[in-house]
């Protein structure tokens, strides 16, 4: 049997929000395999699928850049060590410039190799090192993504930043004509869609038909293995599981969510309303959401150790 370390138990707790003893038992039952342990807890009804609220957060900012015309957009996360630096104007300016530059980059490495737009004599990487020296904290470009409408297509790319740069969303909507792409109602739909994604942290897909078959099968396997169905006849179990799966998959999709500005309709209903108003086929093409520090384990340090480190005594 694999050794179950306290660190492994803590990692599982962060992923699932389950109690320490439950996490330890799950790891023992799955021989220390953390992904199987997550599924084991879900089957026992101890962990909620997709729980994200307890993930450890790092500091920094999530920001966006939309090129004039709305055909290209960027979502970026840049990390620092403290909230104090994250609120610093120099750090904020750096993140905004990096978001703008990332529109022409295809990886963090290529972004770092570019000349920095505010100081052409230095690369982005060199300027970040200068900023680190100035602010006294480590700064890292963690990730970014850029959306660009394909040549010959119409639509709009828009974004939304929530809670002071801790949550950011980039969305792309498609239309058939440029007149609709520039229409105020269509652009308002894009912005409201981005806000909807920010408000629904468990949403991962636009619609049910975009969910990969292996994801749906995994959900079915989890439901079939739940204790409350153990004594049910197979035909009854299958019907119950099917209903649960349909409900679960809809929880993962944007179009099936109640619209945040009018809970009586779904996002899909909203899109249909705007479509009828504009007289043209429109669709939500894709989206991405960044939550600041998501998945990063932040180092815990006592106040005494922090002071000692700053004084150079440790």
Secondary structure, 3 states (H helix, E strand, C coil): CCCCCHHHHHHHHHHHCCCHHHHHHHHHHCCCCHHHHHHHHHHCCCCCCCCCCCCCCCEEEEEEEECCCCCEEEEEEEEECCHHHHCCHHHHHHHHHHHHHHHHCCCHHHHHHCEECCEEEEEHHHHHHHHHHHHCCCCEEEEEEEEECCCCCEEEEEEEEECCCCEEEEEEEEECCHHHHCCHHHHHHHHHHHHHHHHCCCCCECCHHHCCHHHHHHHHHHHHCCHHHCCCCHHHHHHHHHHHHHHHHHHCECCCCEECCEEEEEHHHHHHHHHHHHCCCCEEEEEEEEECCCCCCCCCCCHHHHHHHHHCCC
